[in-house]
């Protein structure tokens, strides 16, 4: 299996599709959503719980709570790896950087992840939101997020073997792995 980037909009089915690309008996699931106090944001806590319950029993979960664990897991784990999702990963990086435009820490993390994906030899599935099809956000933070995620998606699409866009639950291949 190759490296695959699965893109899609909100509720497009991207996570479920990506999960179906890996064996149910063993994989490493990198969860990028930072846990929150369920009393402070019960809806977000419920979303995280839905993802946790859907994972196969044989999968190991690695929670990347500081943004550094994603690239390290991609680099160091030979078994199949899924990263879900890169939009929450970028949000965490921007939070850590104070949403400062052109923060070096965000660019460095993007470069580190793309380098790890490029070097990966084992199966890898990355899940990310496709934000380039919507309206221009009215806030600086919204534009910053859209720009950073768009750059990351483009960089990853360039180094992944396959890229799939989920639209209304339907996978649309954008880049197909070439035969060996």
C-alpha positions in Angstrom: 0.0 0.0 0.0 1.1 3.5 -0.7 0.7 6.9 0.9 -2.8 8.3 0.4 -4.2 11.8 1.1 -7.9 11.8 1.6 -9.5 15.2 1.2 -13.1 16.3 1.7 -15.5 18.8 3.1 -17.4 18.7 6.3 -19.4 15.5 6.7 -18.2 14.2 3.3 -17.3 10.8 4.6 -13.5 11.4 4.4 -12.6 9.8 7.8 -14.7 6.7 7.3 -13.3 6.3 3.8 -9.8 6.7 5.0 -10.3 4.2 7.9 -11.6 1.6 5.4 -8.3 1.8 3.5 -6.4 0.2 6.4 -6.6 -3.3 7.9 -8.9 -3.7 10.8 -6.6 -5.9 12.8 -3.7 -3.5 13.3 -2.9 0.1 12.5 -1.7 3.2 14.3 -4.3 6.0 14.5 -2.8 9.4 15.1 -5.6 11.6 16.6 -4.8 15.3 16.1 -7.8 16.8 17.9 -6.8 18.2 21.2 -9.0 16.9 24.0 -11.3 19.5 25.6 -13.2 19.7 28.9 -16.5 18.0 28.0 -18.4 20.5 30.2 -16.8 23.4 28.3 -17.5 22.1 24.8 -19.8 19.0 24.9 -20.4 19.0 21.2 -16.6 18.8 20.4 -16.2 16.1 23.1 -19.0 14.1 21.4 -17.3 14.4 18.0 -14.1 13.1 19.4 -15.9 10.2 21.1 -17.6 9.2 17.9 -14.2 8.9 16.2 -12.9 6.9 19.2 -15.8 4.4 19.1 -15.6 3.9 15.4 -11.9 2.7 15.5 -11.3 -1.0 15.2 -10.3 -2.7 18.5 -6.9 -3.7 17.0 -5.8 -0.2 16.3 -3.4 1.7 18.6 -4.3 5.4 19.2 -1.5 8.0 19.5 -2.9 11.4 20.6 -0.8 14.2 19.3 -1.5 16.8 21.9 1.3 19.3 21.0 1.7 19.0 17.2 5.0 17.2 17.3 3.8 13.6 17.5 2.3 13.4 14.0 5.5 13.6 12.0 7.4 11.5 14.5 4.8 8.7 14.3 4.8 8.8 10.5 8.6 8.6 10.6 9.1 5.9 13.2 6.2 3.4 13.0 6.5 0.7 10.3 2.9 -0.5 10.6 0.0 1.1 8.8 -0.6 4.6 10.0 -3.6 6.9 9.7 -3.6 10.6 10.6 -7.0 12.1 11.3 -7.2 14.9 10.6 -4.8 17.6 9.4 -7.2 20.5 9.8 -7.3 20.0 13.6 -3.5 19.6 13.5 -3.1 22.9 11.8 -5.5 24.5 14.2 -3.4 23.4 17.1 -0.2 24.7 15.5 -1.9 28.1 14.9 -3.2 28.1 18.5 0.3 27.5 19.8 1.7 30.2 17.6 -0.9 32.8 18.7 -2.3 32.9 15.2 0.6 35.1 14.1 0.8 35.3 10.3 3.8 33.5 8.9 4.8 31.9 12.2 8.1 30.0 11.7 6.8 27.2 14.0 3.9 26.4 11.7 6.0 26.4 8.6 8.6 24.2 10.3 6.0 21.7 11.4 4.6 21.6 7.9 8.0 21.0 6.4 8.7 18.3 9.0 5.5 16.4 8.2 5.9 16.6 4.5 9.5 15.4 4.8 8.3 12.5 7.0 5.6 11.6 4.5 8.0 11.7 1.5 10.4 9.3 3.3 7.7 6.9 4.5 7.9 3.4 3.2 4.9 1.8 5.0 1.2 2.3 4.4 0.0 5.8 5.4 -3.4 7.5 5.1 -3.7 11.2 5.8 -7.1 12.9 6.2 -7.6 16.6 5.6 -10.3 19.1 5.0 -10.5 20.7 1.5 -11.0 24.3 2.3 -10.2 25.9 -1.0 -13.7 25.5 -2.4 -15.5 27.8 0.0 -15.9 31.5 0.4 -13.0 33.8 1.5 -13.2 33.9 5.3 -14.2 37.3 6.7 -11.6 37.1 9.6 -7.8 37.2 9.5 -7.7 34.0 11.6 -10.1 32.2 9.1 -8.0 33.3 6.2 -4.8 32.3 8.0 -6.2 28.8 8.7 -7.4 28.4 5.1 -4.1 29.5 3.7 -2.0 27.2 6.0 -4.2 24.2 5.4 -4.2 24.8 1.7 -0.4 25.0 1.6 -0.1 21.8 3.6 -2.6 19.9 1.4 -0.8 21.0 -1.8 2.6 20.0 -0.3 1.3 16.6 0.8 -0.5 15.9 -2.5 2.8 16.4 -4.3 4.5 13.7 -2.3 1.7 11.2 -1.7 1.2 8.3 -4.2 -2.6 8.7 -4.2 -5.0 11.6 -3.5 -8.8 11.1 -3.2 -11.4 13.8 -2.8 -14.7 12.8 -1.0 -17.8 14.6 -2.3 -21.1 13.7 -0.8 -19.6 10.4 0.4 -18.3 9.5 -3.1 -14.5 9.1 -3.6 -13.2 10.9 -6.6 -9.6 9.9 -7.4 -7.4 13.0 -8.1 -4.0 11.2 -8.2 -3.6 7.5 -8.8 -0.4 5.6 -7.8 1.6 4.5 -10.8 2.4 0.9 -11.3 5.8 -0.3 -9.9 
